[in-house]
Amino acid sequence: MRDEKITAQVEGLADLAAPLYRGLKLAVGRRLGYPPLANAKVEVLSAVRRAPGISVREVAASLKLAPNTVSTLVGELVDAGLLRRVPCPNDRRAAQLWATEAAVERMTNYQRVREEVMKEALGRLCPEERAAIEAALPALARLSSLLAEPPH
């Protein structure tokens, strides 16, 4: 019986995770009037905002991505005016990455609108549904951490 229950939970979570995220991203994009950035680009920008002056190699290591993948994303973000690539003073072959004002503004707006959209959607749920979601948040956070760990 336990295996059947776990299987149902796996299917339920797997069937909801992507549509929930996609629905949120679409709703935010509609409200902003422009399409949100791809997830990988948001992750790169977030890494640079957390550690201004970080290198491509350091971003790749922090995100567990191949350096050439991050380099491509950085090039696209530079072309879009969202990142600045500055030669490293100690090693001219390396570059430091800095978020532009446009990137900070875009990410701040996205976060603000995302919060508004979620508040509005949660406000349309009944109190019991909101309480169930709130009660599930710690377990979902733990599940997310476990999924990110390397297998034992």
Buried (B, 14 or more C-beta within 10 A) or exposed (E): EEEEEEEEEEEEEEEEEEEEEEEBBEBBBEBBEEEBBEEBBBBBBBBBBEEEEBBBEBBBBBBEBEBEBBBEBBEBBBEBEBBBBEEEEEEEEEBBBBBBEEBEEBBEBBEEBBEEBEEEEEEEEEEEEEEEEEEEEEEEEEEEEEEEEEEE
